[in-house]
Amino acid sequence: MRWNNLLQPDLILEGSVLNLTPGMIQQYGLKGLVLDVDETLVPIRVVSASAELQNWVKEIRQVATLYLVSNNLSEIRIGNIARSLDLPYYLGAAKPSRRKIKAALNAMNLPAEQVAMVGDRLFTDVLAGNRLGMFTILVEPIVHPDVALRSHPVRNFEVWVSEFMGASISPKKRRFTKLHK
């Protein structure tokens, strides 16, 4: 597989993961979601899920099996977030390594092609998911309100490199907004 294909998400969501609806999941024939945690579900220093995220998980859980897979090593923080969402999790995933994502797929008892890897990073989440043949969803990072998105130079660099390599990463080219329920 060529690099531009490995870095190409199947779906680019406008806004955060909270804009991913049950209708979208069903539209793509997905049965499960592997979710990144930091800046995909919560800002980097937050230690528990918001009420809005908890409600989103309850809604999504009706149509898909969910699993958290994080590169973060903090058992206290990631475990607390997972418990507040009542979701199973792996931490220290070292994405784009596939090992813990494969373990999540096995635990979900679903084939990779029926599961989406959802995250805010191209070189970790999207790359790992594409290497496994998963459906990949790139979301905008959830950041703390006092931190501007422009302060994410790594993500900005990833987008620039991906586009240079031929992947169509620019949201204006492949936007998908929240469907009405």
C-alpha positions as CSV (number, residue, x, y, z in Angstrom):
1,M,0.0,0.0,0.0
2,R,1.3,3.4,-0.9
3,W,2.0,6.1,1.8
4,N,-0.7,8.4,0.5
5,N,-3.2,5.5,0.9
6,L,-2.0,4.7,4.4
7,L,-2.5,8.3,5.5
8,Q,-5.8,8.8,3.7
9,P,-8.8,8.6,6.1
10,D,-12.0,7.1,4.8
11,L,-14.0,9.9,6.4
12,I,-13.1,13.3,7.6
13,L,-15.5,14.7,10.1
14,E,-16.2,18.4,10.5
15,G,-15.8,19.1,14.2
16,S,-15.3,16.7,17.0
17,V,-16.1,13.0,17.4
18,L,-19.4,14.2,18.9
19,N,-20.6,14.9,15.3
20,L,-20.3,11.1,14.5
21,T,-23.9,9.9,14.6
22,P,-25.5,6.4,14.7
23,G,-26.8,7.1,11.2
24,M,-23.3,7.6,9.8
25,I,-22.0,4.4,11.5
26,Q,-24.9,2.5,10.0
27,Q,-24.4,4.2,6.6
28,Y,-20.9,2.7,6.4
29,G,-21.9,-0.7,7.7
30,L,-19.8,-0.4,10.8
31,K,-20.4,-2.6,13.8
32,G,-17.7,-1.2,16.1
33,L,-15.5,1.8,16.9
34,V,-12.0,1.8,18.3
35,L,-11.6,5.3,19.8
36,D,-8.5,7.2,20.5
37,V,-8.7,9.1,23.8
38,D,-6.5,12.2,24.0
39,E,-7.9,15.1,22.0
40,T,-10.3,12.7,20.3
41,L,-12.6,12.2,23.3
42,V,-11.3,14.7,25.9
43,P,-8.7,17.5,26.0
44,I,-5.2,16.3,26.9
45,R,-5.2,17.1,30.6
46,V,-8.9,16.3,31.4
47,V,-9.3,13.2,33.7
48,S,-13.0,12.3,33.1
49,A,-15.6,12.3,30.4
50,S,-18.0,15.2,30.1
51,A,-21.8,14.7,30.4
52,E,-22.0,15.4,26.6
53,L,-19.4,12.7,25.8
54,Q,-21.2,10.2,28.2
55,N,-24.5,10.9,26.4
56,W,-22.8,10.4,23.0
57,V,-21.3,7.1,24.1
58,K,-24.8,5.9,25.2
59,E,-26.2,6.8,21.9
60,I,-23.5,5.3,19.8
61,R,-23.4,2.1,21.9
62,Q,-26.9,1.3,20.6
63,V,-25.4,0.7,17.1
64,A,-21.8,-0.2,17.7
65,T,-19.4,-1.9,20.1
66,L,-16.9,0.6,21.5
67,Y,-13.3,0.2,22.7
68,L,-10.7,2.8,23.8
69,V,-7.1,2.4,22.6
70,S,-4.7,5.1,23.8
71,N,-1.0,5.8,23.4
72,N,-1.1,7.4,26.8
73,L,0.6,5.5,29.6
74,S,-1.4,6.9,32.6
75,E,-3.5,4.1,34.0
76,I,-5.0,6.6,36.5
77,R,-6.1,9.0,33.8
78,I,-7.1,6.7,30.9
79,G,-8.7,4.2,33.4
80,N,-10.7,7.0,35.0
81,I,-12.0,8.2,31.6
82,A,-12.8,4.6,30.5
83,R,-14.7,3.9,33.8
84,S,-16.6,7.2,33.5
85,L,-17.8,5.9,30.0
86,D,-18.1,2.3,31.1
87,L,-15.8,1.2,28.2
88,P,-13.0,-1.4,28.0
89,Y,-9.6,0.1,27.1
90,Y,-5.9,-0.5,26.3
91,L,-3.3,2.1,27.1
92,G,0.3,2.4,26.0
93,A,-0.7,1.3,22.5
94,A,2.3,2.9,20.7
95,K,0.2,3.6,17.6
96,P,0.8,3.2,14.7
97,S,1.6,-0.2,16.2
98,R,-1.3,-2.5,15.5
99,R,-0.9,-4.9,18.5
100,K,-3.3,-3.3,20.9
101,I,-5.8,-2.4,18.2
102,K,-5.8,-6.0,17.1
103,A,-6.4,-7.0,20.7
104,A,-9.4,-4.7,20.8
105,L,-10.7,-6.1,17.6
106,N,-10.4,-9.6,19.0
107,A,-12.1,-8.6,22.2
108,M,-14.9,-7.0,20.1
109,N,-15.1,-10.2,18.1
110,L,-15.4,-8.2,14.9
111,P,-13.4,-8.2,11.6
112,A,-11.3,-5.2,10.9
113,E,-13.4,-4.1,7.9
114,Q,-16.5,-3.7,10.2
115,V,-14.7,-1.5,12.7
116,A,-13.6,2.1,12.4
117,M,-10.5,3.5,13.9
118,V,-11.5,7.0,15.1
119,G,-8.9,9.6,16.0
120,D,-7.5,13.0,15.6
121,R,-4.0,12.1,14.3
122,L,-2.9,10.9,10.9
123,F,0.4,9.3,11.7
124,T,-0.9,7.3,14.7
125,D,-4.7,6.7,14.4
126,V,-5.3,6.8,10.7
127,L,-2.0,5.0,9.8
128,A,-2.6,2.2,12.3
129,G,-6.3,1.7,11.2
130,N,-5.4,1.7,7.5
131,R,-2.6,-0.8,8.1
132,L,-5.2,-3.2,9.6
133,G,-7.8,-2.6,6.8
134,M,-10.1,-0.8,9.1
135,F,-12.4,2.1,8.1
136,T,-10.6,5.2,9.3
137,I,-12.3,8.4,10.6
138,L,-10.3,11.6,11.2
139,V,-11.9,14.1,13.6
140,E,-10.9,17.5,14.7
141,P,-9.1,17.5,18.1
142,I,-11.0,18.4,21.2
143,V,-8.8,20.9,22.9
144,H,-9.1,22.8,26.1
145,P,-11.0,26.1,25.4
146,D,-8.0,28.3,26.2
147,V,-5.7,26.5,23.7
148,A,-5.9,27.5,20.1
149,L,-5.9,24.8,17.4
150,R,-3.0,26.5,15.8
151,S,-0.9,25.5,18.8
152,H,-0.9,21.9,17.5
153,P,2.2,22.0,15.2
154,V,2.5,18.2,15.0
155,R,-1.0,17.7,13.6
156,N,-0.5,20.6,11.2
157,F,2.8,19.1,10.1
158,E,1.1,15.7,9.6
159,V,-1.6,17.3,7.4
160,W,1.0,19.1,5.3
161,V,3.2,16.0,4.8
162,S,0.1,13.8,4.0
163,E,-1.1,16.3,1.4
164,F,2.5,16.5,0.0
165,M,2.5,12.7,-0.4
166,G,-0.8,12.8,-2.3
167,A,-3.4,12.0,0.4
168,S,-6.5,14.2,0.3
169,I,-6.6,15.4,3.9
170,S,-8.0,18.9,3.5
171,P,-11.4,18.9,5.2
172,K,-12.8,21.2,2.5
173,K,-12.3,18.4,0.0
174,R,-14.0,15.6,1.9
175,R,-16.3,17.1,4.5
176,F,-19.1,15.2,6.2
177,T,-21.3,17.0,8.6
178,K,-23.6,15.7,11.2
179,L,-26.6,13.9,9.8
180,H,-30.0,14.6,11.3
181,K,-31.3,11.8,13.5
